[in-house]
Amino acid sequence: MPRMLPAREKGDPTLTTGRARTRRWLNPTTPIALIPAHNEEATVGIIVAQVRELWNYPVVVIDDCSSDATAQAARNAGATVLPLTLQLGAWGAIQTGLRYALRQGYRTAITLDADGQHEPQDIGTLLQPLIDGQAEVTIGAFPERASRARRIAWSYFRWLTGLQLEDITSGFRAYNHAAMIVLASYEASLLDYQDVGVLLILRRKGLRTVEVPVAMQPRALGASRVFRSWWVVGKYMLQTSLLCLARVGHNHRPPATDD
């Protein structure tokens, strides 16, 4: 589980409270953090608190039909909670968050998991390529975390798609406004996972994706929903292979301009 970080110094100008904090959170130039969560009561509050403490960004937790107190833990830590009435999976929850962010006027979104794997202190590293204009999407990569099943899947999909990325399944990402619009669209809705299909759509639209090295922690509880067994891995690879063969990633377009 990620460690709680010490509070900022009293004189730190980035620390705001009360009405001042609310005004900043409503500023669309501030990035918004989106956290999909399903039964992550034990860890989601810690992640929300860390993002708020370190960055003072608005945090939205998309509760994917949890049967525990995930939503309440997120609210108690200061997040806005979007409760889903139907379980949509990680990508459906993220897309819900992206649509919410766009309606609220935000132009940069960060996604991270609720299970404690992603370190909120690396958000600055994740955002830097977007700030520098090097890419429209940044992926926080930590290939060393991969199990044998995951490495086989990654190698296979790199061969099948031509994607030149090391950590295809990382959910620790940053999207600029152009990428948010693409991924909030209907075209990106018919996906079960947030990895290969999403990356192919981004490539098709001519949006640049880069990886940056980040640290990751082991899951605090439970196991990966995709790579928890060879049977689930086989199902995932079959579904994603069909998606690739449907030529989702072809017909490249020039990069979209982001005013």
C-alpha positions as CSV (number, residue, x, y, z in Angstrom):
1,M,0.0,0.0,0.0
2,P,1.4,3.4,-0.8
3,R,2.7,5.4,2.1
4,M,0.9,8.5,3.3
5,L,3.1,11.6,2.7
6,P,3.7,14.4,5.2
7,A,1.5,17.5,5.0
8,R,2.9,20.5,3.1
9,E,4.5,23.3,5.1
10,K,2.1,25.9,6.4
11,G,3.5,28.6,4.2
12,D,3.3,26.6,1.0
13,P,1.3,28.7,-1.5
14,T,-0.2,25.6,-3.2
15,L,-2.0,24.5,-0.1
16,T,-5.5,26.0,0.1
17,T,-8.5,25.4,2.3
18,G,-12.1,26.1,2.4
19,R,-13.5,28.4,-0.2
20,A,-10.1,29.1,-1.8
21,R,-9.6,25.4,-2.5
22,T,-13.1,25.1,-4.0
23,R,-12.4,27.9,-6.4
24,R,-9.2,26.3,-7.6
25,W,-10.9,22.9,-8.0
26,L,-13.4,24.6,-10.4
27,N,-10.6,26.0,-12.5
28,P,-10.6,24.1,-15.8
29,T,-6.9,24.7,-16.3
30,T,-6.2,22.4,-13.3
31,P,-5.9,18.7,-14.2
32,I,-8.5,16.4,-12.9
33,A,-7.8,13.0,-11.5
34,L,-10.1,10.1,-12.4
35,I,-10.1,6.9,-10.4
36,P,-12.3,3.9,-11.4
37,A,-13.1,1.7,-8.4
38,H,-14.8,-1.6,-7.8
39,N,-14.8,-2.8,-4.2
40,E,-11.6,-0.8,-3.2
41,E,-12.8,0.4,0.2
42,A,-9.5,-0.4,1.8
43,T,-7.3,1.7,-0.4
44,V,-9.3,4.3,-2.4
45,G,-9.5,6.8,0.4
46,I,-5.7,6.7,0.8
47,I,-5.2,7.4,-2.9
48,V,-7.7,10.2,-3.0
49,A,-6.0,11.8,0.1
50,Q,-2.6,11.5,-1.4
51,V,-3.6,13.2,-4.7
52,R,-5.3,16.0,-2.8
53,E,-2.3,16.5,-0.4
54,L,0.4,16.4,-3.1
55,W,-1.3,18.3,-5.9
56,N,-4.6,19.8,-4.7
57,Y,-6.3,18.5,-7.9
58,P,-10.0,17.6,-8.0
59,V,-10.5,13.9,-7.7
60,V,-13.4,12.0,-9.2
61,V,-14.0,8.4,-8.2
62,I,-16.2,6.4,-10.5
63,D,-17.8,3.7,-8.4
64,D,-18.4,0.7,-10.6
65,C,-21.2,-0.9,-8.7
66,S,-19.2,-1.7,-5.6
67,S,-20.8,-3.8,-2.9
68,D,-18.6,-2.4,-0.1
69,A,-18.1,1.1,1.3
70,T,-15.9,2.3,-1.6
71,A,-18.1,5.3,-2.4
72,Q,-18.2,6.5,1.2
73,A,-14.5,6.1,1.7
74,A,-13.8,8.2,-1.4
75,R,-16.3,10.9,-0.3
76,N,-14.7,11.0,3.2
77,A,-11.3,11.6,1.6
78,G,-12.7,14.5,-0.4
79,A,-13.5,13.0,-3.8
80,T,-16.5,13.6,-6.0
81,V,-18.1,10.2,-6.5
82,L,-20.0,9.2,-9.7
83,P,-22.0,6.0,-8.9
84,L,-22.7,3.8,-11.9
85,T,-26.0,2.0,-12.0
86,L,-24.6,-0.8,-14.3
87,Q,-21.1,-2.3,-13.9
88,L,-19.1,-1.1,-16.9
89,G,-15.6,-2.3,-16.1
90,A,-12.5,-0.2,-15.8
91,W,-12.6,1.3,-19.2
92,G,-16.4,2.1,-19.1
93,A,-15.8,3.8,-15.7
94,I,-12.9,5.8,-17.1
95,Q,-14.9,6.9,-20.1
96,T,-17.7,8.1,-17.7
97,G,-15.1,10.1,-15.9
98,L,-13.7,11.6,-19.1
99,R,-17.2,12.7,-20.2
100,Y,-17.8,14.2,-16.8
101,A,-14.5,16.1,-17.0
102,L,-15.2,17.5,-20.4
103,R,-18.7,18.7,-19.3
104,Q,-17.0,20.5,-16.4
105,G,-14.5,22.1,-18.8
106,Y,-11.3,20.3,-17.8
107,R,-8.6,20.0,-20.5
108,T,-6.3,17.5,-18.9
109,A,-7.2,14.2,-17.1
110,I,-5.1,11.8,-15.1
111,T,-6.2,8.2,-14.6
112,L,-4.9,6.0,-11.8
113,D,-6.0,2.8,-10.1
114,A,-7.8,2.6,-6.7
115,D,-5.8,-0.4,-5.6
116,G,-2.7,1.3,-4.4
117,Q,-0.4,0.4,-7.3
118,H,0.2,3.8,-8.7
119,E,2.2,6.4,-6.8
120,P,0.5,9.9,-6.9
121,Q,3.9,11.6,-6.4
122,D,4.7,10.5,-10.0
123,I,1.8,12.6,-11.5
124,G,4.2,15.4,-12.2
125,T,6.4,13.1,-14.3
126,L,3.3,11.8,-16.1
127,L,2.2,15.4,-17.0
128,Q,5.5,16.7,-18.2
129,P,5.4,15.4,-21.8
130,L,1.9,17.0,-22.2
131,I,3.2,20.3,-20.8
132,D,6.2,20.2,-23.2
133,G,4.0,19.4,-26.2
134,Q,5.8,16.0,-26.8
135,A,2.6,13.9,-26.7
136,E,-1.1,13.9,-26.3
137,V,-1.1,10.9,-24.0
138,T,1.5,9.7,-21.4
139,I,1.6,6.3,-19.9
140,G,3.3,5.6,-16.6
141,A,5.3,2.4,-17.4
142,F,6.8,-0.1,-15.0
143,P,7.4,-3.3,-17.1
144,E,9.2,-5.1,-14.3
145,R,5.8,-5.7,-12.6
146,A,4.7,-8.0,-15.3
147,S,4.0,-11.7,-14.6
148,R,4.9,-14.3,-17.2
149,A,1.3,-14.3,-18.5
150,R,1.3,-10.6,-18.9
151,R,4.7,-10.5,-20.7
152,I,3.5,-13.1,-23.2
153,A,0.3,-11.0,-23.8
154,W,2.4,-7.8,-24.2
155,S,4.8,-9.4,-26.7
156,Y,2.0,-10.9,-28.7
157,F,0.1,-7.7,-29.0
158,R,3.2,-5.7,-29.9
159,W,3.8,-8.1,-32.7
160,L,0.1,-8.0,-33.9
161,T,-0.4,-4.3,-33.7
162,G,3.1,-2.7,-34.2
163,L,2.6,-0.7,-31.0
164,Q,6.0,0.3,-29.7
165,L,5.1,0.4,-26.0
166,E,6.6,-1.6,-23.1
167,D,3.7,-1.4,-20.6
168,I,0.6,-1.8,-22.7
169,T,-1.8,-2.4,-19.8
170,S,-0.8,0.4,-17.4
171,G,-3.8,2.4,-16.2
172,F,-1.6,5.2,-14.9
173,R,-2.1,7.8,-17.8
174,A,-2.5,11.4,-18.6
175,Y,-4.6,12.7,-21.5
176,N,-4.7,16.2,-23.0
177,H,-7.9,17.8,-24.3
178,A,-7.7,16.3,-27.8
179,A,-7.2,12.8,-26.4
180,M,-10.0,13.3,-23.9
181,I,-12.4,14.2,-26.8
182,V,-11.4,11.1,-28.8
183,L,-11.8,8.7,-25.9
184,A,-15.1,10.2,-24.7
185,S,-16.6,9.5,-28.1
186,Y,-19.0,6.7,-29.1
187,E,-16.2,5.1,-31.2
188,A,-14.3,4.4,-28.0
189,S,-17.3,3.0,-26.1
190,L,-17.4,-0.6,-27.4
191,L,-14.3,-1.7,-25.5
192,D,-13.9,-4.1,-22.6
193,Y,-10.4,-3.0,-21.6
194,Q,-8.4,0.3,-21.4
195,D,-5.3,-1.0,-23.1
196,V,-4.9,-2.2,-26.7
197,G,-8.2,-0.9,-28.1
198,V,-7.7,2.5,-26.6
199,L,-4.1,2.7,-27.9
200,L,-5.2,1.7,-31.4
201,I,-7.9,4.4,-31.5
202,L,-5.4,7.0,-30.3
203,R,-3.0,5.9,-33.0
204,R,-5.7,5.9,-35.7
205,K,-6.5,9.5,-34.8
206,G,-2.8,10.5,-35.1
207,L,-2.4,11.2,-31.3
208,R,1.1,10.7,-29.9
209,T,1.6,8.4,-27.0
210,V,4.8,8.2,-24.9
211,E,5.8,6.3,-21.9
212,V,7.6,7.6,-18.8
213,P,9.2,5.4,-16.1
214,V,7.3,5.4,-12.8
215,A,7.4,3.4,-9.6
216,M,4.5,1.0,-8.9
217,Q,3.6,-0.9,-5.7
218,P,2.1,-4.4,-5.6
219,R,-1.7,-4.5,-5.2
220,A,-2.6,-4.1,-1.6
221,L,-5.4,-6.6,-1.9
222,G,-6.7,-9.0,-4.5
223,A,-5.3,-9.7,-7.9
224,S,-5.5,-8.4,-11.4
225,R,-8.9,-9.0,-13.0
226,V,-7.3,-9.6,-16.4
227,F,-4.3,-11.6,-15.5
228,R,-5.6,-13.6,-12.5
229,S,-5.6,-16.9,-14.3
230,W,-4.6,-18.5,-17.6
231,W,-8.2,-18.9,-18.6
232,V,-9.0,-15.2,-18.1
233,V,-5.8,-14.3,-20.0
234,G,-6.8,-16.6,-22.9
235,K,-10.3,-14.9,-23.1
236,Y,-8.7,-11.5,-22.9
237,M,-6.2,-12.3,-25.7
238,L,-8.9,-13.7,-27.9
239,Q,-11.2,-10.7,-27.5
240,T,-8.4,-8.2,-28.1
241,S,-7.0,-10.2,-31.1
242,L,-10.5,-9.9,-32.7
243,L,-10.4,-6.2,-32.0
244,C,-7.0,-5.9,-33.7
245,L,-8.0,-7.9,-36.7
246,A,-11.0,-5.6,-37.2
247,R,-8.4,-3.0,-38.2
248,V,-9.3,-0.5,-35.4
249,G,-5.8,0.9,-35.6
250,H,-5.5,1.6,-39.3
251,N,-6.2,4.7,-41.4
252,H,-3.8,7.0,-39.4
253,R,-4.7,10.7,-39.3
254,P,-2.5,13.6,-38.6
255,P,-2.3,14.8,-35.0
256,A,-5.3,16.8,-33.8
257,T,-4.5,20.4,-32.8
258,D,-5.2,21.4,-29.3
259,D,-5.9,25.1,-29.0
